[in-house]
Amino acid sequence: MDTPRPTRPHEPDPGPDRDPGPDAAPDHTLPLTGERTVPDLPDENYWFQRHVAAYDHVAGRVHGTILDAGCGEGYGLSILHDAGARGVIGVEVDPLVADHARRRYAHDGIPDIDVVEADLDDLPLVADTLDAVVCLQVVEHLSAPGAAMSELARVVRPGGEVVVTTPNRLTFSPGTDVPTNPFHHREYTARELAGLLTSAGLVVDQVRGVHHGPELAGRLADLGAEDPTAVLADPATWDDDLRALVHGVTAADFRFLDDETVPVATCLDLVAWARKAA
């Protein structure tokens, strides 16, 4: 999750490409608390698409049976499944959110998706069994991140991948070690995130960065909104042009780069690729 926004009711709209299944009733809602990103809300679209971009980037590179650790609303389960995963298991600690994800994405029509209610530092999964684990925009929310990362390392098979994304502290909360987002326990630099995963027994292969693509960066600059954390936090302050931009952002408006092209220290979000030693 990124910047807190006002709480609003969320009534899921499955859209043309995401079948919510027979159990997803219109009155099954999730509140927009600021702690998680949800689809189908136009004013939330910039943040949602930034998260979708990360799922799209990861989904094309991991295979087999995949754990989505901290799946939240559940849209990532569908993205991973549609990209060809053999099976997807979502884990979510909040009972309301887990039930929502199960109803919307793990219904009888898609038997290869399951959702489990559990804490990430105590996963009810057998060791060395999963082909890959993704944990996207979650670690910053954890009070015991070391224990959770150790659990992710435990359940993935030797040689399996663990991919973690999180806001870059240097750009999200610049000049302070205290997160600006009240839902974040801790934010990380690239070096700190790699250290967390290494301490969990994983081998870190690469830390990449999520950046605005050139078109989106130019449009935000033209509107005086180069810093989305500050400017996009409160929809009440947006003018019509900025609101139209937010509503029109797509996952393709973000790109993934590393130190060889653009320094990872300047990125929006960090993407750490790690693996369990064989």
N, C-alpha and C positions, 0 to 999 in steps of 0.2 A: 504494500500500500504506500501511497505517497503523501499528499497533503490533506489534512482534515477539511471536509466540507460540511455544510449544514445537514442535519438529519432529515431525511425525507422518506416516505414510503416508496418501496420499489415493487412494482407489479411486473413480473417477467413477461417479456414479449419474445417468443421463440424466434421470430424472424423467419425468412424464407429458407434458410440453410440449416437451422438448428431445430430438430424435432424434439419438443420437450417431453413427448410421451403421454400416455393416457392419464397418468396420475398428477400431472402438473396443472392443478386447478388455478384459475385466475386469482383466487383470494389467498394463494400460498405466497406470501410476500417476505422480502427481506428489507429491513431498514437500512438506509444509507447512513452509517454511523460515522464515516470518516476513517474507519479502521480497515475496510476492505473496498476494493473496486468492484462495481457491478455493471453489467451491460444494460443497454436499452434506455439510458438516460442521456439525452443530448448534451446537457451541461457537464456530464461526467466523461464525455467521449474522448477528450485528449488523453486523460489518464488511463482509461480503459484500453484505448488503442496502443498506448505505450506498453501495457502489460501483454496485450495480444501479440505485439511484435516480438516480445521475448519468447512467448510460447511457440510462435511460428518458427523462429530461429532455432529453437531447441528441438522442436518436434521433427524436423527434417533430418536430425543428426543422431537421434537415439532410437533404439529399436527393441523389439521383444516385449517383455512384461515390464511396465513402467509404474513406479510409485510417484504420484503427485502429492508431495508432502506439504500440507497446509493448502488444500485445494480451494478453500474459500467458497465463493458462489458456485464454482464448478465448471465455468466455461472452458478452462484449460483441459479438463478431462475430454471434452468433445474434440478439441483441437488435436490433442495427442492421439486419440482414437482415429480420427479422420486421416491423420498422417500415416497410418499403417501400423500402429502399435498392436501387438498380439493381444494384449490386455492392459487395462489401466486401473490402478487402485488409487482412489483418493483418500487422504486422511485429513480429518478436520476435527478440532477439539470442541467446537461450539455445537451443541446438539441441534439447535434450530438451523444452523447453516449446513450441517451435515445432512439433515433431513431434506432440506431444500435441494442440495446438490444431487442427492439420491433420487428424488422425485423428478427432477428436471432432466438429468443426464444419464442415470443408471437404471432406467426403467426396463421392463421386460423386452422391449424391442431391441435393446442393445445389451446383450448378456456379457459382453467383454469389458464392461465398466462396472466397478463396484466402489462403494464409499463406506469407509470405516470411521467410526467415532473414536478418537484416541488422541493422546498427547504425543507430540513428536519425540519426547525423551523417554517414552515407554511404548514402543510400537508392538502391536500384537501380531508380529510377522516373524517367520522363520528366518534365521540367519543364512546369508549366502545364497539367496534364492532369486532376487530380482535382477533383471538385466540393466536397469538404469533407474536413477532417482532424480527427480527434478524438484527443486524447492525455490519457487520464484516469488520474490518480494515478501518473504516470510521471516527470514532470520533476524531482521531488525526489530521484530515484534517479540522475540523470545527472551524470557527471563533467564533461561539456562541454555544458551546457544551451544555451548560445548557438548553438553549431554545429548542434545538433539542431533548435532552433526555426527557424534559417535554412533548414535542409533542408525542414522542413514548409512554410515559406513558398515555397520554390522549386517544390515539386511541385504545390501547389494552383493552380487556374486564377485569373486575375484576377477579382476579385469573389467568389471562393470563401471559405468560412468555415474558420477554425481555432479549435477549442474545446479549452481546456486546463483540467484540474482538478488541484488539489493541496491537501494539508492546509494550513490557515491557521496560520502559525508563531505567531501571537499567542495561539492557544488550544491548539495541539498541543505546542509547546515554550515555554511562557510564561516570560518573564524571561531568556531566553538566546538567543544566535545559534547555539549548537551543537545540532543536532537530537538529541532524546532517542531517536529510533529509529536504531540503528546502521547500518541499510541506507540511510539518507537522506544524500546528500551536502550538500544545502542545502534549507532550507525558506523559504517566501516569505510576505510580507504582500501585500495586494491591490495596493499601489503597486509593490512590487518585481516581482510577476508581470506587471503591465501594462508595466513598464519593460523586462522581458526580451523580451516580444513586440514591443514597439515597436522595440527595438534590432535585431530580426530583420527589420524592414521591414514589419511588419503594422500595420494600423490597429485599435486596441482600441476596441470599441463599448461594452462593458459588463463589469463584474466583479460577479458575484452571489455569494451565499453559500448553502451547504447548512446547514440547521439542523434540530434535532429538531422534529417536529411537536408540538403542545401535549399530546396524549395521551401520547406517548412521553416527553416532557420531564417531565411530571407523575409518571409511573410511576418514572422513574429517580430523581427527587428524593425520592419516597416511600421508595425503597430506599437512599438515601444515595449514589447513583451519578451525580450530576450531571456529573462529569468522566469521560467514557468512556475517555479515554486512560490515566488512572491506574487506575481501578477495574476496567475490563474487560480489562486487559492479561493477567491471569493467571487462567485458569479455576479453578485450584486454590483460589483464595480466595473463590469465589462460594458463596453459600448457595442453597438450592433455589429461592427466589423470584426471585433475580436470574438464575439459570440458565434458569428458565422464561421470563422476560422476553426474554432473549437469543435463545432458540430460537424465540420467537413474533414477532420483529420482521419487518416487511415493508418493501419499498421505499416504500410509501405512508406510512410513519411519518416520512419526511423531507420538508422543504419547501425551496423555493428563493426567497430574498428578496434585496432590494438595499437600498441606503442610505436609500431613501425610506420604508421600512417598519421594518426592523431593521438597525442598523449592520452592514456587512459585516465589520467588525473583530471582531465577536463570533461569527462563524460557525465551523462545524466545518471545512468545506472551501471553497475558492475555485473559482469557475467563471468563467473569462475567455472572452468571446466576441470574436474578432478576425476580420479579413478581409484579403485581399490587395487592395490598391488596383487599380482597373481601369486 
